[in-house]
Amino acid sequence: MSPDPVTARRAIDGLVRTTPVLHARPDLLFKLEQHQVSGTFKARGAFTALSLAREQGTLPAAGVVAASGGNHGIAVATAATTLGIPVHVFIPEAASPAKRALLEASGAKVTVAGALYADALEASRAEIERTGAMQIHAYDQPEVVAGQATLALELLEQAEFDTVLVAVGGGGLLGGIVAGLAGSPARIVAVEPELIPSMHSALAAGGPVPVEVSGLTKDSLGASKVGALPYRLAAEAGVHSVLVPEAEIRAAHTALWQEFRIAAEYSAATAYAALRCGAYRPRDGERVVVLICGANIESPRV
């Protein structure tokens, strides 16, 4: 099954926000998904999966279960509570305190299971088998990827651009951008931390392979293996992949606030780091969109 961005857009109409584009320079734009419901782009996929299941009559009485490093769980919890659906989220010990607090405040049942996302995913699958609840996968599910693709449809209506830089964890956002920009001449660049090269390694190996997970972004880009669907979409589209060092992610995170007053997660700064450190070098006049994927962080102190 392939993602259908148009169907997804219809399903979430009125449930998610149209997020703004900041024209920082004539050749640099930021798509500000930190203004999205739940604080990240992931609300698009979560609302799509739940709305379509309810519309199609496939939503079980046991509700939904999700495994997450934090942001996907927050999105699923937000969507489920908005729609009146029971929700149980499994998170790893690596989830940040800020994200755990947001989850617990959402009304979802929250279980900490294991050190990393893969451990939480395994525990969630056991719960699904026990209860018959519906799974909403963080990145390897057609409905979720279709939901993320609505971001690309929106972007096409908001701005003219040549290239989109996308931070990658499990690949759901990247897959959505590929699906949403199908037929567009825009170039798509996958950006990952050097310490979590999941998509980069998959593209080099010809398929998803496991990688070690560590560093600043392990709570949000910490998938040890990209999803099969996002990998297929990226490979077929010829997505260009680059890696950035930890120090550059930290510097980009600081620069986003100091230069543009954009409060973002380290994962959201990863794509911008590729521009700042030269991992991706645009041509003269190339108009680049950097996706600011979220900002579920501790509140800034003033």
C-alpha positions in Angstrom: 0.0 0.0 0.0 1.4 3.4 -1.0 0.7 6.7 1.0 -2.1 8.8 -0.3 -1.5 12.4 0.7 -4.7 13.8 -0.8 -6.9 11.3 1.2 -4.8 12.1 4.3 -5.4 15.8 3.9 -9.1 15.3 3.7 -9.1 13.1 6.8 -7.3 15.7 9.0 -9.0 18.8 7.8 -9.7 21.0 10.8 -7.8 18.7 13.1 -4.2 19.9 12.5 -2.7 23.4 11.8 -1.4 25.0 8.7 2.1 25.9 9.9 3.9 29.0 8.6 6.9 29.4 6.4 9.6 31.9 7.6 11.5 33.5 4.7 14.8 34.1 6.5 16.6 35.1 3.3 15.6 35.0 -0.4 17.4 31.6 -0.6 16.5 30.2 2.9 13.1 29.3 4.2 12.1 27.5 7.4 8.9 25.4 7.5 7.8 25.9 11.2 6.3 22.6 12.3 7.0 23.4 15.9 3.8 25.4 15.7 1.9 22.2 14.9 -0.6 20.6 17.2 1.4 18.5 19.7 4.5 20.5 19.0 5.8 18.4 16.0 4.9 17.3 12.5 3.9 13.9 13.9 0.4 15.1 14.7 -0.3 14.9 10.9 0.4 11.2 10.8 -1.3 10.4 14.1 -4.5 12.2 13.2 -4.5 10.6 9.8 -4.2 7.1 11.0 -6.9 7.5 13.7 -9.3 9.5 11.6 -9.2 7.0 8.7 -9.5 4.0 11.1 -12.6 5.5 12.7 -14.0 6.5 9.3 -13.5 2.9 8.0 -14.9 1.3 11.1 -11.6 -0.6 11.9 -10.9 1.1 15.2 -11.0 -1.6 18.0 -12.7 -1.0 21.3 -9.3 -1.4 23.1 -8.1 1.8 21.4 -4.6 2.4 20.2 -1.1 1.6 21.3 2.1 3.4 20.2 5.8 3.1 20.9 7.8 6.3 20.8 10.9 8.1 21.7 8.5 10.9 22.8 7.2 13.0 19.9 5.2 10.3 18.2 3.7 9.3 21.5 2.7 12.8 22.3 1.1 13.2 18.8 -0.8 9.9 19.1 -1.9 10.8 22.7 -3.1 14.3 21.4 -5.0 12.8 18.5 -6.5 10.0 20.5 -7.7 12.2 23.4 -9.1 14.7 20.9 -11.1 12.0 19.2 -12.1 10.3 22.5 -10.1 7.1 21.9 -8.3 5.1 24.6 -4.5 5.3 24.2 -1.4 3.6 25.7 2.1 4.8 24.9 5.3 2.9 25.5 8.5 5.0 25.8 12.1 4.1 26.4 14.2 5.4 29.3 16.0 7.6 26.7 12.9 9.7 26.4 13.6 13.3 27.6 11.9 14.5 30.9 10.1 17.2 28.9 8.5 14.8 26.5 7.6 12.3 29.3 5.9 15.2 31.2 4.0 16.2 28.1 2.8 12.6 27.6 1.7 12.2 31.2 -0.2 15.4 31.0 -2.0 14.3 27.8 -4.2 11.8 29.6 -2.6 8.8 27.9 -1.5 5.7 29.8 2.3 5.8 29.7 4.7 2.8 30.3 8.5 3.1 30.3 10.0 -0.1 28.7 13.7 -0.6 28.1 16.6 1.7 27.3 15.9 2.5 23.6 13.0 2.9 21.2 13.4 -0.7 19.9 12.7 -2.0 23.5 9.6 0.2 23.7 8.4 -1.1 20.3 8.8 -4.7 21.4 6.8 -4.0 24.6 4.1 -2.2 22.7 3.7 -5.2 20.3 3.2 -7.5 23.3 0.4 -5.2 24.6 -1.2 -5.1 21.2 -1.2 -8.9 21.0 -2.7 -9.1 24.5 -5.5 -6.5 24.1 -6.2 -6.3 20.4 -5.5 -2.6 20.3 -4.6 -0.9 17.1 -0.9 0.0 16.5 0.1 3.3 15.1 3.7 2.9 14.1 5.9 6.0 14.3 7.2 5.8 10.8 6.6 2.5 8.9 2.8 2.7 8.3 1.2 4.0 5.0 -1.4 6.1 6.8 1.2 7.7 9.0 3.5 8.5 6.1 0.5 9.9 4.1 -0.2 12.2 7.0 3.3 13.5 7.0 3.0 14.0 3.2 0.4 16.7 3.9 3.2 18.9 5.0 4.7 18.8 1.5 1.4 19.5 -0.1 1.0 22.5 2.2 4.6 23.7 1.4 4.0 23.6 -2.3 1.1 26.1 -1.8 3.1 28.4 0.4 6.5 28.9 -1.3 8.7 28.4 -4.3 11.8 26.3 -3.6 14.4 24.1 -5.2 15.5 21.8 -2.3 14.1 20.5 1.0 16.4 19.5 3.9 14.8 16.8 6.1 16.1 15.4 9.4 15.7 11.7 9.5 15.1 9.2 12.3 12.9 6.2 11.2 12.1 7.9 8.0 8.4 8.8 8.3 8.8 12.5 7.6 11.3 11.8 4.8 8.9 9.3 3.2 6.1 11.8 3.5 8.0 14.5 1.8 8.9 12.2 -1.0 5.3 11.2 -1.4 4.0 14.7 -1.1 6.5 16.1 -3.6 6.0 13.4 -6.2 6.0 15.1 -9.6 7.8 18.1 -8.3 11.3 19.0 -9.5 12.4 19.8 -5.9 15.4 18.0 -4.6 15.1 16.2 -1.3 18.1 15.8 1.1 18.1 13.5 4.0 20.1 14.8 7.0 21.2 12.6 9.9 23.6 12.8 12.8 26.9 11.0 12.3 26.1 8.9 15.4 22.7 7.6 14.0 23.2 7.1 10.2 20.1 4.9 9.8 18.9 6.1 6.3 22.5 6.8 5.1 23.5 3.2 5.9 20.3 1.8 4.4 20.8 3.6 1.1 24.4 2.4 1.0 23.5 -1.2 1.8 20.5 -1.4 -0.5 18.0 -1.9 2.4 17.4 -1.1 6.1 20.2 -2.2 8.4 20.6 -1.8 12.1 22.9 0.9 13.4 24.1 2.0 16.9 22.1 4.8 18.5 23.6 7.5 20.6 24.1 11.3 20.9 22.1 14.5 21.3 19.2 13.3 19.2 18.7 9.8 20.3 15.3 10.5 21.9 13.9 11.8 18.6 16.0 10.5 15.7 16.9 7.3 17.6 15.5 4.6 15.3 18.2 1.9 15.0 16.8 0.9 11.6 14.7 2.9 9.1 11.3 1.7 8.1 10.9 -0.4 5.0 8.3 1.9 3.5 10.3 5.1 4.0 13.4 3.4 2.7 11.6 2.3 -0.5 10.3 5.7 -1.1 13.6 7.4 -0.5 15.5 4.9 -2.7 13.1 5.1 -5.6 13.2 8.9 -5.5 17.0 9.1 -5.4 17.1 11.0 -2.2 20.5 12.5 -1.4 21.8 11.7 2.1 24.3 13.6 4.3 25.6 13.3 7.8 26.4 16.0 10.3 28.6 15.9 13.5 27.3 16.4 17.0 29.1 19.7 17.5 27.5 21.1 14.3 24.0 20.1 15.5 24.6 21.8 18.8 25.9 25.0 17.0 22.9 25.0 14.7 20.5 24.6 17.6 22.0 27.7 19.2 22.1 29.6 15.9 18.4 29.0 15.3 17.5 30.8 18.5 20.1 33.5 18.3 19.6 34.4 14.6 15.9 33.7 14.0 14.4 33.2 17.5 13.4 29.7 16.6 13.2 27.4 19.7 13.6 23.9 18.4 14.8 20.4 19.4 18.2 19.2 18.5 16.6 17.0 15.9 15.0 20.0 14.3 18.5 21.7 14.2 20.0 18.7 12.5 18.7 19.7 9.0 20.0 23.3 9.5 23.4 22.0 10.6 23.9 20.5 7.1 23.7 24.0 5.6 25.9 25.7 8.3 28.7 23.1 8.2 28.7 22.5 4.4 27.5 18.9 4.5 25.1 20.2 1.9 26.3 23.1 -0.3 23.5 24.8 -2.4 24.2 26.2 -5.8 24.2 30.0 -6.2 20.6 31.2 -6.0 19.2 27.8 -4.9 16.2 28.2 -2.7 16.4 25.8 0.3 13.7 24.9 2.7 14.8 23.6 6.1 12.1 21.7 7.9 11.9 22.6 11.6 10.2 19.4 12.7 9.4 20.2 16.3 10.1 21.8 19.6 9.0 19.6 22.5 11.8 20.9 24.8 12.0 22.4 28.3 10.5 25.8 28.4 13.2 28.5 27.9 14.0 30.4 31.1 13.5 34.2 31.0 
